[in-house]
Amino acid sequence: MTQPAPTGPALAEGLADAANLFTAAVDSSQRLETASAVSPLVAPAQKELKQKHGGWKAFCIGLAVFLAFVIIIAPIVNMLLSGIYEILHSGKEPGAAIYYTLILIGIAVGIASGYLAGNMIHKKNAPKAEATLKRCEQDRQAQMAAAQRDLVSVRQAYAQRVAPWYPQEYSTAEAASFMSQAVRLGRADTLGSAINLYETHMHEMRMEDNQQQQIALQKVNNALSVMQIGATIFAGSQVAGSVDRNTSAVSAAGASITGAVNAAGSSITNSINNLRHR
């Protein structure tokens, strides 16, 4: 800053002017960037130039020539050549060799016809497509020149009317607009007090953003905790079920062993009694 900032209504007007200049600078920069890109204007014309080559038309023409050759010309030629072959070979039939050869010739004729038709279509339509491409390029260059002129004009106006007293650290339309409104509403009467209000506003916005982030993070943590608790309960139920199954298996095994021991004891007792009676 090379001169003191205005005060009162003049400060509000100066800040509003700065906000407008910042907005105009951003708009001019975006228009320049858009005009500098090839895709918005030149790409459609390039696509049209490729389409003017007549690929589909050439394909259809080649296919039509092939079908006409196979349906109309090939049977006639095949009949004539077969007759000549029979005459030269004493009535021996030539088989299908002549017909298949004619089919191959028809394919070659169709491809050649399509290629020639495509070149003719391209030569006919290319000048029109090239003219469209040239016109689009001229329009793009004109838009670039206009955007550059507007950007230079905005920079000159900023250097003359705003830069001598406005701090570069707040060179955004949002900052200038906020401070201009603060001055108009009587919340600030100097540039310094307006800057302080803006800094306070930005600090509150950052605090609110941080709070929202903390809330979102807490929600995520709560969800993870619920998932962990659910996984723990599920694992506990699986372990309890396994223990119950193992306990049942052990009880069944114990019962089997007890039954076996009792049966063995009864058998031994019976054997001893039998020996006594003898």
C-alpha positions, 0 to 999 in steps of 0.5 A: 500500500502506498497511500492511506485507505479511504474512510466512511462511504468512500471506503465502502465504495472502494471495497465494493469496487475492489470486489467487482474487479476481483470478480471480473479478473476471475471471469476473464481468466476463466474465459481465457482458459476456456478459449485456450482449450481446443476442445470447446470449439475446434474439436467438434469441427475436427470430428466433422472433418473426419466424418466428411470422409464418408466412411459409412457411405463408402462402406455401403457403396462397396457392399452394394457393388459386391452384392450386385456383382455376386447376384447379377454378374457372377451367375452370368459370367459363371454360366458363360465360363462353365460353358466354355470350359465344357466345350474345351474339355469335352463336356467335363463340368468345371465344378464350383471353382469358377463360382468361388473365384468370381466371389473373390473377384466380387470382394475385391471389386467391392473393396476397391469401389468403397475405397474410391467412393470414400476418396470422392466423398472426402474430396467433395466435402473436405473443403466445407469441413475445413472451412468450418474448422478454420472459422472455429479457430478464428472464433477461438482466437477472437475469444482469447483476444477479448479475454486478454483485453478484459484481463489487462483492463481489469488489472490496470483499473486495479492498479490505479484505483485499488492497489495503492491502498488495498492489502494484497493479502485479501485480494479476493472478491469474498474478502472485499465484499464482506468488508464493504458490507461491514462498512455499509452496515456501520460495523466498521469505519476503517479498513483496519477494523473491517479487516479485523471483522473479516479475520474474526469471521474467517476464524469462526468459519474455520472453527465451525468447519473443525467442529463439523469435522469432529462431529463427522469423525465421532460418528464414524468412531461410534459406528466402528465401536458398534461394529466391534461390539457386534463382532465381539458378541458374535465371537463370544456366542460362537465360543459359547456354542463350541464349549457347549458342544464340547461339554456335551461330547465329553458327557456322552463319552463319559456315559459311554465309558461308564456303561462299558465299565458296568457291562465289564463288571457284570460280565466278570461277576457272572463269570465268578458265579459260574465258577463257584457253582461248578 
